[in-house]
């Protein structure tokens, strides 16, 4: 009887472990699928702005800011993430028209996921840097001019970030946080859930 019970117990534990491993194995593909969807959707905000530039001229623009996750790669507990922000605009500086202009901002982050980092994941609503308060931007579809972002926070500078503006690199170093633009808070909540599941599967 004891031998039979022991065998049954081992089978039950084995089934639980197998189920946990299967769930953990499915998470990377779910994350990749969510990220691929975000790359297709992205998030937009349309704006007008008017301010005095560095040369003391009145600058007035109309444009849009687009943000999206471009890549979200999972290899074991290693995360490699790429995002993009694109600012398209036209207007006048002084009395001179600017024509159609575009600034592209690319960001990448590489980090080793830990349960501590996973537990610190959060969502926040904030303006893209391109629509800072000093630009006096007014947004037509979202009065706050805010995106929803996923914030990855660490206690130490263990995230390797590289950023560029119009293909010219302007930063390469270690940081303690990184933010990703999201199409919605619900997508962000799903990403957080999946990332935490991945961390609980053995990322330390």
Secondary structure, DSSP 8 states (H G I E B T S, - for coil): -HHHHHHHHHHHHHHHHHHHHHHHHHHHHHHHHHHHHHHHH-EEEEEEEEEE-TTS-EEEEEEEEEEEEEEEEEETTEEEEEEEEEEEEEEEETTEE--SEEEEEEEEEEEE--HHHHHT-EEEEEE-GGG-GGGT-EESS-TT-EEEEEEEE-SSS-EEEEEEETTEEEEEEEESEEEEEES-HHHHHHHHHHHHHHHHTT--
